[in-house]
Amino acid sequence: MLLVGTTAHLEDLDRSYFYADDVSVTALAVGSFAGGVGSLLPSSSRPVWSLLDGERIVALGEFDVSPLVRLPSATAQSLAAVSGGGLLVGLEGAHLLTVSRDGLVGELPSFDAVAGRDAWKNPSASTPDLRSITATSADVWFANVHVGGVWRSGDRGASWQDVIPPEADVHEVVAGDGGCVAVAAAIGFGWSKDGGDTWQWTTDGLHAAYSRAVALDGDTAFVTASTGPETTDSRLYRCRLGDSFELCSGGLPESFPFNLDTGSVAASAGQVALGTRDGRVFRSGDSGSTWSLVADRLRHVRVLCFS
């Protein structure tokens, strides 16, 4: 399934099936455990949760949604699936919650106590954002604070270590196969093959360094790059990790007059999708070599994913 979340609805684009109308989809999270809500989905799909209106988390079935929990306030910004069927939720102000598969909500005071958080500054809001979060297959968690760096926990949130400093201005962090983790940042594209211990950075092949979205498919990265926060020239690129970037073309516009933002790119098993703020969805079935426009005139596409 290709799930598309906009400021007005949630849809499985493959089936042209609307899960919900009159909702703003804040985030999507794809899990990997067997049973539970996964049994409600098609056999080829993984379990998926959606964060609606920054407040309600629902599990997606084949033809319906099942409420999991309503959060204390509509301040949630990001969502990630973790081991055991649980979820990690990022809030405005750079706070974290855990949600069990049964809908029990817990706070993570350890993240509120990390060193240096009093110096975090957000250029677009009065408090820092928890812009994106992700978890590796080994259940190592990564939290991307805007602007406060990237933080890692290997003990399910009991303690945290800073692995990328605030100065990098990271906009999205994603986990791939094994210990691979990648980020889109104002200084370019960064990746780690050892679970965040060491990082490599590059802008080779990009027309500009400023990056807001990233997706991984095996050892291939898809990254957006633009000339800055108020850009009129944003583009999508791909590369093998360690190689130079090449511009994605073959049916995709060479440039967009706005940023391609956090959550706007998804990739899995050779399938790639790109959503835009002007309501278009582009898709590739050959790892980004060729593209087609598969949806138009939607509302602002905020997030998409394959399941």
JOJO-V299992 format. One record per backbone hydrogen bond with DSSP energy under -1.0 kcal/mol. NH is the residue of the N-H (numbers start at 1). CO is the residue of the C=O. E is the energy in kcal/mol with one decimal. If there is no record, write none. Layout:
{{NH | CO | E} {NH | CO | E}}
This chain:
{{3 | 305 | -2.9} {4 | 11 | -2.9} {5 | 303 | -3.2} {6 | 9 | -2.8} {7 | 300 | -1.3} {10 | 20 | -2.2} {11 | 4 | -2.4} {12 | 17 | -3.1} {13 | 2 | -2.7} {17 | 12 | -2.1} {19 | 10 | -2.4} {20 | 10 | -1.5} {22 | 8 | -1.2} {23 | 8 | -1.1} {25 | 6 | -2.8} {26 | 51 | -2.7} {27 | 51 | -1.2} {29 | 49 | -2.4} {31 | 47 | -3.0} {38 | 35 | -1.6} {39 | 36 | -1.6} {40 | 37 | -2.0} {41 | 38 | -1.0} {45 | 42 | -2.3} {46 | 307 | -2.3} {49 | 29 | -2.6} {50 | 58 | -2.5} {51 | 27 | -2.7} {52 | 56 | -3.5} {53 | 24 | -3.7} {55 | 52 | -2.4} {56 | 52 | -2.4} {57 | 69 | -2.7} {58 | 50 | -2.4} {59 | 66 | -2.8} {60 | 48 | -2.6} {61 | 64 | -3.5} {62 | 40 | -1.4} {66 | 59 | -3.0} {68 | 57 | -2.8} {69 | 57 | -1.6} {71 | 55 | -3.0} {75 | 73 | -1.6} {76 | 54 | -2.4} {77 | 90 | -3.6} {78 | 90 | -1.4} {80 | 88 | -1.9} {82 | 86 | -2.6} {85 | 82 | -1.0} {87 | 99 | -2.8} {88 | 80 | -2.8} {89 | 97 | -2.9} {90 | 78 | -2.0} {91 | 95 | -2.9} {92 | 75 | -2.4} {93 | 128 | -1.9} {94 | 91 | -1.4} {97 | 89 | -2.5} {98 | 106 | -3.0} {99 | 87 | -2.5} {100 | 104 | -2.4} {103 | 100 | -2.2} {106 | 98 | -2.9} {108 | 96 | -1.5} {111 | 108 | -1.5} {114 | 111 | -1.1} {117 | 114 | -1.2} {119 | 116 | -1.9} {120 | 117 | -1.4} {121 | 147 | -1.0} {129 | 146 | -2.6} {132 | 144 | -1.1} {134 | 142 | -2.1} {136 | 140 | -2.3} {139 | 136 | -2.0} {141 | 153 | -2.8} {142 | 134 | -2.7} {143 | 151 | -2.7} {144 | 132 | -2.9} {145 | 149 | -2.7} {146 | 129 | -2.6} {148 | 145 | -2.6} {150 | 164 | -1.9} {151 | 143 | -2.6} {152 | 161 | -3.0} {153 | 141 | -2.4} {158 | 155 | -1.0} {161 | 152 | -2.3} {163 | 150 | -2.7} {164 | 150 | -1.5} {168 | 165 | -1.6} {169 | 166 | -2.0} {171 | 184 | -3.4} {172 | 184 | -1.4} {174 | 182 | -2.5} {176 | 180 | -3.0} {180 | 177 | -2.1} {181 | 192 | -2.4} {182 | 174 | -2.7} {183 | 190 | -2.9} {184 | 172 | -2.1} {185 | 188 | -2.2} {186 | 169 | -1.7} {187 | 168 | -1.0} {188 | 185 | -1.4} {189 | 202 | -2.1} {190 | 183 | -2.1} {191 | 200 | -2.2} {192 | 181 | -2.9} {195 | 179 | -2.4} {200 | 191 | -2.4} {202 | 189 | -2.2} {206 | 203 | -2.0} {211 | 185 | -1.8} {215 | 222 | -2.0} {217 | 220 | -2.7} {220 | 217 | -1.6} {221 | 239 | -2.9} {222 | 215 | -2.7} {223 | 237 | -1.9} {224 | 213 | -2.1} {225 | 235 | -2.3} {226 | 210 | -3.1} {231 | 228 | -1.5} {234 | 256 | -2.7} {235 | 225 | -2.7} {237 | 223 | -2.8} {238 | 246 | -2.2} {239 | 221 | -1.8} {241 | 219 | -2.6} {243 | 240 | -3.0} {245 | 204 | -2.8} {246 | 238 | -2.5} {248 | 236 | -2.8} {256 | 234 | -2.5} {264 | 261 | -2.3} {266 | 273 | -2.2} {268 | 271 | -2.6} {271 | 268 | -2.5} {272 | 284 | -2.5} {273 | 266 | -2.6} {274 | 282 | -2.5} {275 | 264 | -2.5} {276 | 280 | -2.1} {279 | 276 | -1.5} {281 | 295 | -2.2} {282 | 274 | -2.7} {283 | 292 | -2.6} {284 | 272 | -2.8} {287 | 270 | -2.8} {289 | 286 | -1.1} {291 | 250 | -3.3} {292 | 283 | -1.9} {294 | 281 | -2.6} {295 | 281 | -1.3} {298 | 279 | -2.2} {301 | 276 | -2.2} {302 | 5 | -2.1} {303 | 5 | -1.9} {304 | 263 | -1.3} {305 | 3 | -1.9} {307 | 1 | -1.9}}
